[in-house]
């Protein structure tokens, strides 16, 4: 009986001591969190197979890439890529 209580106390002590060593969601602030791309499921079919690509909306046509007046989708994609690059530069 004493042994099981002692083991329980040791395990609890170890868990309590370790809880602050790993980052938690509370430790992440909006400033240092990576950008999160919006997910819009698109069904793609090829060779008799169907798959879901949640980031297909980020694909730009050549016309969108070279447009002098970008559309809303292009602006969203470019802004996300800028945010991702900024995050990567800050982290390195």
C-alpha positions as a Markdown table, in Angstrom:
| # | Residue | x | y | z |
|---|---|---|---|---|
| 1 | Unk | 0.0 | 0.0 | 0.0 |
| 2 | Unk | 2.8 | 2.4 | 1.0 |
| 3 | Unk | 4.6 | 1.5 | -2.2 |
| 4 | Unk | 1.7 | 2.3 | -4.5 |
| 5 | Unk | 1.2 | 5.6 | -2.7 |
| 6 | Unk | 4.9 | 6.4 | -3.1 |
| 7 | Unk | 4.8 | 5.5 | -6.8 |
| 8 | Unk | 1.8 | 7.7 | -7.3 |
| 9 | Unk | 3.4 | 10.6 | -5.6 |
| 10 | Unk | 6.6 | 10.2 | -7.6 |
| 11 | Unk | 4.7 | 10.0 | -10.9 |
| 12 | Unk | 2.6 | 13.1 | -10.0 |
| 13 | Unk | 5.8 | 15.0 | -9.0 |
| 14 | Unk | 7.5 | 14.1 | -12.3 |
| 15 | Unk | 4.5 | 15.2 | -14.3 |
| 16 | Unk | 4.2 | 18.4 | -12.4 |
| 17 | Unk | 7.9 | 19.2 | -12.9 |
| 18 | Unk | 7.7 | 18.5 | -16.6 |
| 19 | Unk | 4.5 | 20.4 | -17.4 |
| 20 | Unk | 6.3 | 23.8 | -17.9 |
| 21 | Unk | 9.1 | 22.4 | -20.1 |
| 22 | Unk | 7.0 | 21.9 | -23.2 |
| 23 | Unk | 5.4 | 24.7 | -25.1 |
| 24 | Unk | 1.6 | 24.8 | -24.9 |
| 25 | Unk | -1.0 | 26.7 | -26.9 |
| 26 | Unk | -1.0 | 29.4 | -24.2 |
| 27 | Unk | 2.7 | 30.1 | -24.8 |
| 28 | Unk | 2.0 | 30.9 | -28.5 |
| 29 | Unk | 1.0 | 34.4 | -29.2 |
| 30 | Unk | -0.5 | 35.8 | -32.4 |
| 31 | Unk | 2.9 | 37.5 | -33.1 |
| 32 | Unk | 5.0 | 34.4 | -33.2 |
| 33 | Unk | 2.5 | 31.9 | -34.6 |
| 34 | Unk | 2.9 | 30.7 | -38.1 |
| 35 | Unk | 0.3 | 31.8 | -40.7 |
| 36 | Unk | -2.4 | 29.3 | -41.3 |
| 37 | Unk | -3.7 | 28.9 | -44.8 |
| 38 | Unk | -7.4 | 28.7 | -45.4 |
| 39 | Unk | -8.6 | 25.3 | -46.3 |
| 40 | Unk | -11.2 | 24.9 | -49.1 |
| 41 | Unk | -11.7 | 21.3 | -50.1 |
| 42 | Unk | -11.5 | 20.7 | -53.9 |
| 43 | Unk | -12.2 | 17.3 | -55.4 |
| 44 | Unk | -9.6 | 16.4 | -58.1 |
| 45 | Unk | -10.1 | 13.4 | -60.4 |
| 46 | Unk | -7.3 | 11.8 | -62.5 |
| 47 | Unk | -6.8 | 8.4 | -63.9 |
| 48 | Unk | -10.0 | 7.1 | -62.1 |
| 49 | Unk | -8.8 | 8.3 | -58.7 |
| 50 | Unk | -10.4 | 11.1 | -56.7 |
| 51 | Unk | -8.6 | 13.0 | -54.0 |
| 52 | Unk | -9.3 | 16.1 | -51.9 |
| 53 | Unk | -6.9 | 19.0 | -52.0 |
| 54 | Unk | -7.7 | 21.6 | -49.4 |
| 55 | Unk | -5.1 | 24.1 | -50.8 |
| 56 | Unk | -6.0 | 23.8 | -54.5 |
| 57 | Unk | -7.5 | 27.3 | -54.3 |
| 58 | Unk | -3.9 | 28.7 | -53.9 |
| 59 | Unk | -3.0 | 27.5 | -57.4 |
| 60 | Unk | -2.7 | 30.5 | -59.7 |
| 61 | Unk | -2.9 | 30.5 | -63.5 |
| 62 | Unk | -0.2 | 32.1 | -65.5 |
| 63 | Unk | -2.6 | 35.0 | -66.3 |
| 64 | Unk | -3.2 | 35.5 | -62.6 |
| 65 | Unk | 0.5 | 35.5 | -61.9 |
| 66 | Unk | 1.3 | 38.2 | -64.5 |
| 67 | Unk | -1.9 | 40.3 | -64.2 |
| 68 | Unk | -1.4 | 44.1 | -63.7 |
| 69 | Unk | -4.6 | 44.2 | -61.7 |
| 70 | Unk | -4.7 | 41.1 | -59.5 |
| 71 | Unk | -8.0 | 39.5 | -58.6 |
| 72 | Unk | -9.1 | 38.7 | -55.0 |
| 73 | Unk | -7.8 | 35.2 | -55.1 |
| 74 | Unk | -4.4 | 36.3 | -56.3 |
| 75 | Unk | -4.3 | 39.0 | -53.6 |
| 76 | Unk | -5.1 | 36.4 | -50.9 |
| 77 | Unk | -2.5 | 33.9 | -52.1 |
| 78 | Unk | 0.2 | 36.6 | -52.4 |
| 79 | Unk | -0.6 | 37.9 | -49.0 |
| 80 | Unk | -0.4 | 34.5 | -47.4 |
| 81 | Unk | 3.0 | 33.8 | -49.1 |
| 82 | Unk | 4.3 | 37.2 | -47.8 |
| 83 | Unk | 3.1 | 36.3 | -44.3 |
| 84 | Unk | 4.8 | 32.9 | -44.6 |
| 85 | Unk | 8.1 | 34.4 | -45.8 |
| 86 | Unk | 8.0 | 37.0 | -43.0 |
| 87 | Unk | 7.4 | 34.3 | -40.4 |
| 88 | Unk | 10.3 | 32.2 | -41.8 |
| 89 | Unk | 12.7 | 35.2 | -41.8 |
| 90 | Unk | 11.8 | 36.1 | -38.2 |
| 91 | Unk | 12.3 | 32.5 | -37.1 |
| 92 | Unk | 15.8 | 32.1 | -38.7 |
